[in-house]
Structure formats: C-alpha cells, structure tokens
Amino acid sequence: MKRTDYRKKRQSAKRKTVMKVSLILSLSVVLFVAAYGVFLMKKAEQAADGAFESVDREKSELRAEKVKPLTHDVSVLFIGVDGTDTRGESMEESRSDALVLATLNKDDKTVKLVSIPRDSLVYIDKVGYKDKITHAHAFDGTRGSIDAVEEMLDIPVDYYVEMNFNAFIEVVDALGGIEVDVPYERLEKDEFDQYTIQLKPGFQKLDGQHALALARTRKLDNDIERGKRQQMIMEAIVDKATNISSISKYGDVIDALGKNMKTNMTFEDMKSFLGYVKDGKPKMDMINLEGTDDMSTGIYYWILDEENLENVQDILKSHLGLKRDTSNMSDASGTESEIEYATEAEHQE
C-alpha cells in the first residue's frame, strides 16, 4: 500500500472516531439537560405542594370568577415577613416587613410593581380600625395583609407569595448574588437584628445578607425610598434568575424557596407564570405611593395622598383590565366592600 493511501486511510478513520466521540458527547449533553429538566420539574412540584396554602378562599371577593395566569390579567402580592426560626417567631405571628403588589398583563407581558410603605395608615378589617398596614399580618396572618391591600388599592389580590428572611437570603446566595447600586454607606442590622452588616456605596454584587440589609434599611430616608430600593432589588433578582447562566442554580433556588415560602399558587399556576419570561425579563414599571409623615398622635404613620392613591388604583385597574361594576349597588349608600369587578370583555357582552 502506498504511503499516501495509508495516510488518507488513517485520517479517514480519525475523522470517523472524532465524529463518533462528538455524537456521543452531544447525546450525553442532551440527555443530561433533559434529565436535569425532569429533576428540576419534580423538585419544583414537590416544593410547590409543600408550600401551598389557600388562606381559606377560592378567589378574591372582588372577582366575579376565578382567574388564571396568562388566561387572565392577574395580581400577585409579595409579602416579606420579619419572622425567622432564630428569632422565635412564626410567619403567621410576624408583621410584614415588605409588601410589593405586582400586576401582570397577559397581552403585552408587562409587570407593574407597587411598593407599599409598611407604616401606611389603612383600615384593617380584622380589628375594625385604621392602623399601620404592617400590623395587619400580626392581627390576621397572610389573610390580614391580603385584605388590607385589597381595601387600600381597591383591586383584587389573586395570588400571594410569602417569604421570611431566610428565603430571601438563601435565594440571593443560590443565584450567586445580585448586582445593585447601594446609595450610601451605613452599618445595618442583619437577619438577627444585630448591627453586623456594613454597606458601602456604589454599584456592586451583594450576597443575601447584604441585599436583605439594603432592602430593610430606612433610617436615612423614608419608606418611599425604601420601597424604591426593594423594587430595585426585586428587578435585580429577576435579572439574575432569567439569565441563562443561572440555570444550573435553579435547584438550590427551589430548595431555598421550598423551606421558607408559602403561596396559594398551584404547581400548574407556577408553570403558567413562566410564560411571562419566556422571551426574557418582562418590562417592569415601578410605582410608588406618595404621602406625608405624621407624628400628630405620637406614633409615626405614613398618610397616603388620596389623589395619588386614586391615580395608582386607576393604573392598576387598567393594567388588570378591570372596570368598576356598580350593578349590585341599590343606592349611593353601598359600601366599597360591596363593589365587585368584571373584565372589560364582560362589560362588552
């Protein structure tokens, strides 16, 4: 056999070997990704089942029918509570440390985020008088916060997600930290209420403890600025979670949430919400509730600006496709709790 023929034969055999190895590796990767996807799906389903809690209602009283993500425009109330195992408080006994209401529009896949100042003076149905909205959770648990937000914003709360400090810290750490702009230098409390967290100004990556401290701090400004920081942090978490580099971290995120979260979303609901991020992070509009400081009683309250509050209510109703329905009201003496909402489509029928 000629040397050139032998060389060609060897090269041909080598190419076939490389092709076989490449094919095997490609199949292995596909199988690994598929197996990882099944693993995550099962893990998420188990976590969702463990976290599910309906708060004794099928739907909001302000809804004519039960709604579902992507089929309808929906709202989600995120409740951060200041109870952890180490502080000796259960989630139900705790006050709400952060309240953020999100509305999601199914057509344009946009999200509006409203930060609710924890010291906002609102009516709390459980006790029958006005108090800080943070106390609604201590009075009546998750249902208390939901009812107070519905009363204040005059829109239905369809879903809720409640997490404690542990969940926040572990989720941020599971994602490998988040990048945010810290506005100032400050020694802040950790999750145990000890001053151990040193915040430094500037755009930087924060771990879970530092991100929580930034979300909670409010001594240098007010609840409005605190709300803006919480919105910024939530957006940073969404940015990181929707980045393809975070896929391998989803298992740890699910573990963190499963241990420290409760929600009225079923696993099928959660899967539906993925439709809002299938093309990347959705457009998020931040909304803040204006108001004034009040110490006239010797206790600090945030007094909501009525005109601004009505404007925010209108924005949220429009985003949810809601319209006021007064057909159930026999006269002008009907109370606000007697008003239900229907979709624009229902009014056109």
C-alpha positions, 0 to 999 in steps of 0.5 A, a space after each residue: 500500500 502506498 504511503 499516501 493511501 495509508 495516510 488518507 486511510 488513517 485520517 479517514 478513520 480519525 475523522 470517523 472516531 472524532 465524529 463518533 466521540 462528538 455524537 456521543 458527547 452531544 447525546 450525553 449533553 442532551 440527555 443530561 439537560 433533559 434529565 436535569 429538566 425532569 429533576 428540576 420539574 419534580 423538585 419544583 412540584 414537590 416544593 410547590 405542594 409543600 408550600 401551598 396554602 389557600 388562606 381559606 378562599 377560592 378567589 378574591 371577593 372582588 372577582 366575579 370568577 376565578 382567574 388564571 395566569 396568562 388566561 387572565 390579567 392577574 395580581 400577585 402580592 409579595 409579602 416579606 415577613 420579619 419572622 425567622 426560626 432564630 428569632 422565635 417567631 412564626 410567619 403567621 405571628 410576624 408583621 410584614 416587613 415588605 409588601 410589593 403588589 405586582 400586576 401582570 398583563 397577559 397581552 403585552 407581558 408587562 409587570 407593574 410593581 407597587 411598593 407599599 410603605 409598611 407604616 401606611 395608615 389603612 383600615 384593617 378589617 380584622 380589628 375594625 380600625 385604621 392602623 399601620 398596614 404592617 400590623 395587619 399580618 400580626 392581627 390576621 396572618 397572610 389573610 390580614 395583609 391580603 385584605 388590607 391591600 385589597 381595601 387600600 388599592 381597591 383591586 383584587 389580590 389573586 395570588 400571594 407569595 410569602 417569604 421570611 428572611 431566610 428565603 430571601 437570603 438563601 435565594 440571593 446566595 443560590 443565584 450567586 448574588 445580585 448586582 445593585 447600586 447601594 446609595 450610601 454607606 451605613 452599618 445595618 442590622 442583619 437577619 438577627 437584628 444585630 448591627 453586623 452588616 456594613 454597606 458601602 456605596 456604589 454599584 456592586 454584587 451583594 450576597 443575601 445578607 447584604 441585599 436583605 440589609 439594603 432592602 430593610 434599611 430606612 433610617 436615612 430616608 423614608 419608606 418611599 425610598 425604601 420601597 424604591 430600593 426593594 423594587 430595585 432589588 426585586 428587578 435585580 433578582 429577576 435579572 439574575 434568575 432569567 439569565 441563562 447562566 443561572 440555570 444550573 442554580 435553579 435547584 438550590 433556588 427551589 430548595 431555598 424557596 421550598 423551606 421558607 415560602 408559602 403561596 396559594 399558587 398551584 404547581 400548574 399556576 407556577 408553570 403558567 407564570 413562566 410564560 411571562 419570561 419566556 422571551 426574557 425579563 418582562 418590562 417592569 414599571 415601578 410605582 410608588 405611593 406618595 404621602 406625608 409623615 405624621 407624628 400628630 398622635 405620637 406614633 409615626 404613620 405614613 398618610 397616603 395622598 388620596 389623589 395619588 392613591 386614586 391615580 395608582 388604583 386607576 393604573 392598576 385597574 387598567 393594567 388588570 383590565 378591570 372596570 368598576 361594576 356598580 350593578 349590585 349597588 341599590 343606592 349611593 349608600 353601598 359600601 366599597 366592600 360591596 363593589 365587585 369587578 368584571 373584565 372589560 370583555 364582560 362589560 362588552 357582552 
